[in-house]
Amino acid sequence: MLQFALAMAKQVLGAVRDLAPIFAVVAFFQIVVLQQPFPDIAEVVVGLVCVVLGLALFIQGLESGLFPLGEALAQGMARKGSTTWLLLMAFCLGFGTTVAEPALIAVAAEAADVAGQAGFIRASEAARAQYALELRVVVAVAVGLAIVLGVLRILKGWPIHYFIIAGYVLVMVMTVFAPEEIVGVAYDSGGVTTSTITVPLITALGVGLASSIRGRNPMLDGFGLIAFASLTPMICVLGYGMVP
């Protein structure tokens, strides 16, 4: 218990240090530039305390739970020696973490509302819900496939830059032919997948897998999965928009 309290105190101090520049910028523009007091200083202070505590708890949770879990899963599957099960786990992990990603849920819902208002889909609650769900599933499948490709790259030792260059060339070509309404959504979908839930587990998976395979360098081979997770959703969402 004492060890946990000390770890949390360290995380809180780290969160205050990391967030201090943001607090300073907000205070500077509110007080010096706008020359206005904060609308409700007590509420602002409570909010800042919640942000600091939330960030500290989140970082501690990553270090205590998600990072060790992801590395243990990767190392266990590597010792099992079954490529099929390893790839299946990689797909399920990528799909599961992405479909539950809060940022993706928010962007999909917003995209559905805007699409309904623009007449891109029917302006009904059911149509918007279906559009948002389809968008989330497409992005989640894309991330699942991306993690499978990234795991294969680690297993085979393939250079990452060939995949990234080819992927972005494909994105640029597809952008020319995709409907204009879907291009922005596709580009944003690449960013929202790399958020609070997906990044820790996927990063731990790559590092754990690379450290378990002889001849692989965790620094060189363990990272890069997030790049695949950002790239493939853009390709799949552009393709989704091109399907009649």
C-alpha positions, 0 to 999 in steps of 0.5 A: 500500500505504501509503495502504491501511495509513493508511486501515485505521489510521483505520478501526481508530481509528474502530471503537475509538471507536464500540465504546467505549461498548459495551465500557464498559457491559459492563465496568461491569455485569460489574465494578461491578454483578455484582462478578465478574471476566470468566470468561476475560479473555484470550478476551474480549480476543481477541474484542474485538480481532476485533470491532474489526478486523472492523468496520474491515475491513467499513467499509473494504470498503464505502468501497473496493468496495461503495459505488463499485460500486453508484454506478457501476452506477446511473450506467452504467444511467442513461447507457444510457437503458433503463428496462427494463434499469434496473428489471431490474437493480434487481430482481436486485440487491435479490433477490440481496443479500437472499437471501444476507443472513446475518441473513435466513438465520438468522431463516428457519432459526429460524422454521422450527424454531419452526414445526415445534415448534409444529405449524405445519409438519411436524416434519421436516428436509425440511419445515423446510428448505423452509419456510426457503427459501420464506420467504427467497425471498418476502422476497427477491422483496419486496425486489426489487419494493421496489427497482423501486418505489423506482427508479421513484419516483426516475425519476418524482419521486414523493413518498416519504411517500405510498408509506410511509403507504399501505404501513403502512396495508396492513400494519396491515389485513393484520395483522388477517387474517393468521395469528397465527403469521406476524405476528411473522415478517413484522414481523421480516423487515422488519428483517433485510433491512436488514443488512450486504449489502443496505444498502450496495449499495441505498443506493449505487444510490439515490444514484448514480441520483439524482445521474445524473438531471437535476433530482434531488437525491441528498439528497432523492431518493437515499435512501428505498430502504431504507424500501421494502426494510423495508416490502414484506417485511412485506406479502409475508410476511403475504400468504404466511401468508394463502395456504392 
